Amino acid sequence: MFQLHSTENTDITLASVGDSIGPYRITAPLSVGGMSECYLAEPERGGDAVVLKLASRGTAAHVEALVREAAVLRRLRHRSIVGKLGVVESERVFGIALQRVHGQELGAKLAREGEQPFEAVVSWVWDLAAALDHVHAQGLLHGDVKPGNVLIVEDGSLFGRAVLIDFGLSRNPGVRIGKGRGATLMGTPHYMAPEQVLGRVDDIGFAADRYALAALALEALTGHRPYASLSTGRLLRTILEEAPRAPSVLGLLGAHVDSLFSRALARDPKARFGSSSAFAHELEETLRGARRVQRHDSLRPHAPTVPASYRAADRAA
């Protein structure tokens, strides 16, 4: 996760302000993840600021993850994918220098504001769909598509541009990362497709990223995730045993909208859309149609459609 402001975080341990790593000088800590730390840095000889994503050389698995991410980003060039500028090293750390993207994290935006205008969501989904189709065309999975790995960048357009970040779990389909249960159960539970939950590596393909994109879109449109917030164990069981909540139950009207997300979040990967752009196209067409129906029906009073139990469960997250 890239935060675009410094944080007072006592967990920052790999570098201090003023340290030099490769051709860069650390200017501020940004964030701490499970396997790496991010810092704002400036080139020693002048130039644009960058983000350094660092891992301790003392933890081989964390270094391997960054080496893998660097190799993945070397293959990707897209306006909605954060760019890699190079590799940095010192005696203590290994890292990658990334393009500094000025924007706000979509996850934080949703937590703060809740549901977003459908025109904005459609615009962002198109951006992310194009990025994912590019990733998939290179034979790669992203592996962790979620609002927390998306930045909304001000680019002069009405809603900004969505940029996909954090390729730490990116890999070729069918490739196992690490050892044991953690090697197969990789991702963020609320956005994991059933095949990811099952941990069957050979079954985890591009459709898993498309499932996650649909889950992200549903959350942005309704303010709710496909499944109510539960303990991790219960959530994973629910993903395998129950259908996700329909958009109409979450306040997004229209049987066609329900049908769209039923397909996009289907348990069977083969039943989902064949590309991320195909989902984006159907989302736009379906929402525009639902919007016309809603305007035509706007004079009729409507009772609240989100059960109180769902609202309470989400507030308890």
Secondary structure per residue as TSV (DSSP state, phi and psi in degrees):
chain	resnum	aa	ss	phi	psi
A	1	M	-	360.0	133.7
A	2	F	-	-108.4	117.5
A	3	Q	-	-98.2	141.1
A	4	L	S	-98.2	27.7
A	5	H	S	-146.4	156.3
A	6	S	-	-74.0	155.5
A	7	T	-	-129.5	147.7
A	8	E	-	-86.8	95.9
A	9	N	-	-130.7	113.5
A	10	T	T	-71.9	-9.9
A	11	D	T	-82.7	-8.6
A	12	I	-	-67.4	119.9
A	13	T	-	-132.5	-16.9
A	14	L	S	-86.3	-21.9
A	15	A	-	-154.9	161.0
A	16	S	-	-125.0	157.3
A	17	V	T	-57.0	131.2
A	18	G	T	99.3	-17.2
A	19	D	-	-65.2	146.2
A	20	S	E	-105.1	129.6
A	21	I	E	-132.0	113.3
A	22	G	T	60.4	-136.2
A	23	P	T	-87.2	11.8
A	24	Y	E	-116.9	153.5
A	25	R	E	-117.9	128.3
A	26	I	E	-67.2	131.0
A	27	T	E	-114.3	-23.0
A	28	A	E	-167.4	145.2
A	29	P	E	-76.1	148.7
A	30	L	E	-115.9	-57.6
A	31	S	E	-160.5	162.8
A	32	V	E	-121.9	129.1
A	33	G	-	-112.7	-176.7
A	34	G	S	-67.2	-28.5
A	35	M	S	-125.1	-3.6
A	36	S	-	-154.3	168.0
A	37	E	E	-127.1	144.5
A	38	C	E	-114.2	139.4
A	39	Y	E	-134.4	148.8
A	40	L	E	-85.5	138.3
A	41	A	E	-145.9	158.6
A	42	E	E	-123.3	145.5
A	43	P	E	-62.3	136.7
A	44	E	T	-58.6	-32.6
A	45	R	T	-97.5	15.8
A	46	G	S	91.8	154.5
A	47	G	-	134.5	-175.0
A	48	D	-	-71.2	145.2
A	49	A	-	-65.5	152.6
A	50	V	E	-131.3	170.4
A	51	V	E	-107.3	126.5
A	52	L	E	-100.5	125.2
A	53	K	E	-106.6	113.4
A	54	L	E	-117.7	149.7
A	55	A	E	-134.1	149.3
A	56	S	E	-72.7	135.5
A	57	R	T	-65.3	-16.5
A	58	G	T	-76.7	-9.5
A	59	T	-	-119.8	97.3
A	60	A	H	-58.6	-40.1
A	61	A	H	-63.7	-36.6
A	62	H	H	-70.7	-39.3
A	63	V	H	-65.3	-42.3
A	64	E	H	-59.9	-37.7
A	65	A	H	-63.7	-41.3
A	66	L	H	-70.8	-37.3
A	67	V	H	-60.2	-42.7
A	68	R	H	-65.1	-43.7
A	69	E	H	-63.1	-40.6
A	70	A	H	-61.5	-41.4
A	71	A	H	-65.8	-38.3
A	72	V	H	-64.8	-50.0
A	73	L	H	-65.2	-25.8
A	74	R	H	-62.8	-25.9
A	75	R	T	-90.8	-6.5
A	76	L	-	-113.4	133.2
A	77	R	-	-140.0	104.7
A	78	H	-	-156.1	145.0
A	79	R	T	-66.4	-19.5
A	80	S	T	-108.8	24.3
A	81	I	B	-129.6	131.0
A	82	V	-	-60.2	138.4
A	83	G	-	-92.8	145.0
A	84	K	E	-94.5	133.8
A	85	L	E	-102.6	-22.2
A	86	G	E	163.7	-177.8
A	87	V	E	-109.2	141.8
A	88	V	E	-125.4	148.4
A	89	E	E	-146.4	151.5
A	90	S	-	-146.4	-176.2
A	91	E	S	-63.1	-31.6
A	92	R	S	-96.8	-30.0
A	93	V	E	-133.2	158.5
A	94	F	E	-125.3	143.5
A	95	G	E	-161.7	178.8
A	96	I	E	-126.7	142.5
A	97	A	E	-93.9	126.3
A	98	L	E	-118.8	151.1
A	99	Q	E	-55.5	133.9
A	100	R	-	-81.9	120.9
A	101	V	-	-106.3	122.2
A	102	H	-	-87.6	108.5
A	103	G	E	-176.7	-178.7
A	104	Q	E	-113.6	144.4
A	105	E	E	-67.9	131.2
A	106	L	H	-62.1	-37.3
A	107	G	H	-59.6	-43.0
A	108	A	H	-67.2	-37.2
A	109	K	H	-63.8	-43.7
A	110	L	H	-67.2	-38.7
A	111	A	H	-64.1	-34.8
A	112	R	H	-82.2	-40.1
A	113	E	H	-111.3	-19.4
A	114	G	-	77.2	-148.5
A	115	E	S	-57.7	148.5
A	116	Q	-	-112.8	158.5
A	117	P	-	-57.4	140.2
A	118	F	H	-62.5	-31.6
A	119	E	H	-63.4	-38.4
A	120	A	H	-66.7	-44.4
A	121	V	H	-63.0	-43.5
A	122	V	H	-60.1	-43.2
A	123	S	H	-61.0	-45.8
A	124	W	H	-66.8	-40.4
A	125	V	H	-63.8	-38.5
A	126	W	H	-60.9	-43.4
A	127	D	H	-59.3	-48.8
A	128	L	H	-69.5	-35.3
A	129	A	H	-63.0	-42.7
A	130	A	H	-63.2	-40.7
A	131	A	H	-63.6	-45.8
A	132	L	H	-67.3	-38.8
A	133	D	H	-61.4	-36.2
A	134	H	H	-66.3	-45.3
A	135	V	H	-58.5	-47.4
A	136	H	H	-66.7	-32.9
A	137	A	H	-64.9	-22.9
A	138	Q	T	-87.6	4.4
A	139	G	T	79.1	25.6
A	140	L	-	-121.2	151.5
A	141	L	B	-97.8	150.3
A	142	H	-	-79.4	-51.4
A	143	G	-	92.4	-10.8
A	144	D	-	-155.1	52.5
A	145	V	-	-72.7	125.1
A	146	K	S	-166.4	163.1
A	147	P	G	-57.0	-33.0
A	148	G	G	-68.7	-14.1
A	149	N	G	-109.6	25.6
A	150	V	E	-130.0	132.6
A	151	L	E	-110.7	138.1
A	152	I	E	-98.6	111.2
A	153	V	E	-100.2	131.7
A	154	E	-	-74.6	115.1
A	155	D	-	-128.7	15.9
A	156	G	S	93.0	-12.2
A	157	S	S	-82.8	168.0
A	158	L	S	-61.7	-42.1
A	159	F	S	-111.6	-0.2
A	160	G	-	81.4	171.6
A	161	R	E	-108.2	134.0
A	162	A	E	-83.6	130.7
A	163	V	E	-122.2	129.2
A	164	L	E	-87.5	129.8
A	165	I	-	-125.7	179.0
A	166	D	-	57.8	86.6
A	167	F	-	-101.3	29.6
A	168	G	T	-65.3	-22.8
A	169	L	T	-107.7	7.8
A	170	S	-	-67.8	144.3
A	171	R	B	-168.8	172.9
A	172	N	-	-77.3	145.6
A	173	P	T	-55.6	140.5
A	174	G	T	83.9	-1.5
A	175	V	-	-92.6	132.7
A	176	R	-	-92.4	133.9
A	177	I	-	-109.4	127.2
A	178	G	S	79.0	-160.7
A	179	K	S	-132.2	157.0
A	180	G	S	72.0	-161.0
A	181	R	G	-59.8	-36.4
A	182	G	G	-65.1	-18.0
A	183	A	G	-74.8	-21.2
A	184	T	T	-111.0	-34.3
A	185	L	S	-90.2	82.2
A	186	M	-	-125.6	130.2
A	187	G	S	140.2	-168.5
A	188	T	-	-112.6	118.7
A	189	P	G	-46.3	-45.9
A	190	H	G	-63.2	-17.0
A	191	Y	G	-118.6	11.4
A	192	M	-	-86.5	131.7
A	193	A	-	-71.3	156.7
A	194	P	H	-53.1	-38.5
A	195	E	H	-66.2	-28.0
A	196	Q	H	-70.7	-41.0
A	197	V	H	-61.4	-40.4
A	198	L	H	-68.2	-22.6
A	199	G	T	73.3	21.9
A	200	R	-	-86.4	95.4
A	201	V	G	-54.9	-40.9
A	202	D	G	-66.5	-19.7
A	203	D	G	-93.7	-6.7
A	204	I	-	-90.6	105.4
A	205	G	-	-124.5	-159.7
A	206	F	H	-60.9	-27.5
A	207	A	H	-61.9	-24.9
A	208	A	H	-67.1	-39.6
A	209	D	H	-65.1	-38.1
A	210	R	H	-67.9	-36.3
A	211	Y	H	-59.6	-47.3
A	212	A	H	-63.0	-38.6
A	213	L	H	-62.1	-41.3
A	214	A	H	-65.6	-40.3
A	215	A	H	-62.5	-41.4
A	216	L	H	-61.7	-45.2
A	217	A	H	-62.2	-42.8
A	218	L	H	-61.6	-43.2
A	219	E	H	-64.3	-41.9
A	220	A	H	-66.5	-33.3
A	221	L	H	-78.5	-34.1
A	222	T	H	-113.6	-17.3
A	223	G	S	82.2	6.1
A	224	H	S	-130.6	145.9
A	225	R	-	-80.4	164.3
A	226	P	S	-58.5	-32.1
A	227	Y	S	-121.2	144.7
A	228	A	-	-61.4	154.4
A	229	S	-	-69.9	122.7
A	230	L	-	-135.1	174.3
A	231	S	-	-60.8	156.0
A	232	T	H	-57.1	-44.7
A	233	G	H	-61.3	-45.8
A	234	R	H	-66.1	-38.9
A	235	L	H	-61.3	-45.9
A	236	L	H	-63.3	-39.7
A	237	R	H	-64.8	-40.4
A	238	T	H	-64.3	-40.2
A	239	I	H	-58.7	-36.4
A	240	L	H	-80.1	-27.4
A	241	E	H	-106.4	-21.9
A	242	E	S	-128.4	153.7
A	243	A	-	-75.0	149.6
A	244	P	-	-64.8	158.2
A	245	R	-	-63.0	136.3
A	246	A	-	-72.1	145.4
A	247	P	T	-54.9	-35.9
A	248	S	T	-63.6	-32.8
A	249	V	T	-69.0	-28.6
A	250	L	T	-94.4	9.9
A	251	G	T	101.4	0.3
A	252	L	-	-101.4	108.2
A	253	L	-	-78.3	154.1
A	254	G	-	116.7	123.8
A	255	A	H	-63.5	-32.8
A	256	H	H	-66.5	-33.5
A	257	V	H	-67.5	-41.8
A	258	D	H	-58.7	-44.9
A	259	S	H	-63.4	-40.3
A	260	L	H	-58.9	-50.2
A	261	F	H	-75.1	-26.5
A	262	S	H	-61.2	-38.6
A	263	R	H	-74.4	-45.5
A	264	A	H	-64.6	-29.6
A	265	L	T	-109.1	25.7
A	266	A	-	-62.0	146.3
A	267	R	S	-65.4	-35.5
A	268	D	S	-84.8	118.1
A	269	P	G	-56.4	-33.0
A	270	K	G	-71.3	-17.4
A	271	A	G	-85.5	-10.5
A	272	R	S	-80.1	177.1
A	273	F	-	-64.3	148.3
A	274	G	S	-77.2	-13.7
A	275	S	S	-153.2	160.6
A	276	S	H	-67.2	-36.6
A	277	S	H	-66.6	-33.8
A	278	A	H	-62.8	-40.8
A	279	F	H	-64.2	-44.7
A	280	A	H	-59.6	-42.6
A	281	H	H	-62.5	-48.2
A	282	E	H	-65.8	-35.8
A	283	L	H	-61.5	-47.9
A	284	E	H	-61.6	-48.4
A	285	E	H	-63.3	-42.4
A	286	T	H	-68.0	-43.2
A	287	L	H	-67.7	-36.9
A	288	R	H	-64.6	-40.9
A	289	G	H	-64.9	-43.4
A	290	A	H	-64.1	-35.9
A	291	R	H	-64.8	-40.2
A	292	R	H	-64.4	-42.8
A	293	V	H	-63.3	-41.1
A	294	Q	H	-64.9	-41.0
A	295	R	H	-65.0	-39.9
A	296	H	H	-64.5	-31.0
A	297	D	T	-100.1	10.9
A	298	S	T	-68.3	-18.8
A	299	L	T	-81.0	-11.1
A	300	R	S	-86.6	134.8
A	301	P	-	-71.2	141.8
A	302	H	-	-121.7	135.5
A	303	A	-	-77.2	155.4
A	304	P	-	-55.8	141.0
A	305	T	-	-107.1	-10.2
A	306	V	S	-96.9	113.7
A	307	P	-	-56.3	144.5
A	308	A	H	-59.4	-31.3
A	309	S	H	-64.3	-35.7
A	310	Y	H	-68.8	-43.9
A	311	R	H	-61.8	-42.8
A	312	A	H	-65.1	-40.5
A	313	A	H	-63.9	-41.0
A	314	D	H	-70.7	-36.1
A	315	R	H	-65.8	-27.4
A	316	A	T	-80.0	-3.8
A	317	A	-	-60.9	360.0
